Amino acid sequence: MKVGIVVFPGSNCDRDTEHAFEKVLGVGVERLWHKDSDLKGVDAIVLPGGFSFGDYLRTGAVARFSPIMESVADFAARGGRVLGICNGFQILLEAGMLSGAMLPNRSLRFICRDVTVRVEQTAAPVVSKLQQGQLLRIPVAHYEGNWFCDDETLARVEAEGLPVLRYCDAAGVVSDETNLNGSRNNIAGLRNAAGNVVGMMPHPERCAEPALGGIDGRALLEGLLS
Amino acid sequence: MKVRVFVTPKKGVFDPQGVVIETGLRQLGFAGADQVRVGKVIDLVVHTDDRDDASARVHAMCKTFLTNPVIEDYTFTLDEAP
C-alpha cells in the first residue's frame, strides 16, 4: 500500500501528511511533484494543505491546472481514492471534482484552532472507520473555508448525502451558532457521488498521534486506505 | 487591445467585505447608500486589433481561469487606445 502526496509550490502540510502516513500508520509514501504526471503506482492520493501558488487569483485556481491534476482526475475517474485536505479541498473544488466553491470566512478572520465536527455518514472510504454521528476534535487553519453553492446544488448535495462532516458544538449540535466559518449547512467535508473523492477543511494529519494532542484524525487517514 | 475585467460576487453570494464596508459608510455618516459589493479588477493586454477576436479570447479566459462561475460574475471593457 502506497500513498501519493502531491506537492505544489506553496504546499506546507505535505511533510506533516507524509509523517502521519509513514511514521504513524506505517504506510509507504510517494511525493508527487505537481509538474509530473506519473502517479508512481500509488494506491491513494492526498492533496495536502498549504497555500499553493500563494492562493493568488482564488485558492486552488492555479494549482488545478498543474500537470499532475490531469493524472489525479483520471485516477479518480477510474475509482481511485483522493483526499483533499484544506487547500487540497479548495483545489478539488476549483477542479470541479467536488461541488461548490470556497468564499472567505464570514468573520473575515483566519481561523486557527481545534473544532468539533460531526461524522454525517460512513459510505465513503475516508469515513468508513467511523460511526455516523461520531464527534471528532480536529484542528482547522484557514481563511477561505466558507463552502458555498447555490440552492439547487445544495438540495442535490443533501439529497445525495454528500456531506461527510459538519461543524458542530461539543454536544454535536449543528446550527448557525456552531457554524465555524459560514459554510452552507455547516459543511466541513464533502464527497463526490461515488465516494472515492473527499475534501475537508479540518486537518486529520495534525491529530493522528498522542504527541500532537489528539488522535481523532487517525481514523480518517486509515479510512482512505481501508 | 487593453482589456479591463471586472469580477464581482454573484447575486446571492455572501460578501463579508461588502457588509463591513457598508457598515463603515453608515457609521461615517454617508447616508442613503447601500448594497455594497466588493470585486476585483484584472487589467491585461490582448495582442489583436480585432474587437470580436479580443472579446472571444477574454470570454474564454474568464470562463476557464479568471473567474469561478459558482461564485463570480464578470464583465469587461475593451480599449483600442495605445
HADDOCK unambig.tbl for C-alpha pairs under 7 A between the chains (distance, minus, plus):
assign (segid A and resid 100 and name CA) (segid B and resid 70 and name CA) 6.50 0.50 0.50
assign (segid A and resid 101 and name CA) (segid B and resid 70 and name CA) 6.28 0.50 0.50
assign (segid A and resid 101 and name CA) (segid B and resid 71 and name CA) 6.85 0.50 0.50
assign (segid A and resid 106 and name CA) (segid B and resid 16 and name CA) 5.67 0.50 0.50
assign (segid A and resid 108 and name CA) (segid B and resid 16 and name CA) 6.78 0.50 0.50
assign (segid A and resid 149 and name CA) (segid B and resid 70 and name CA) 6.60 0.50 0.50
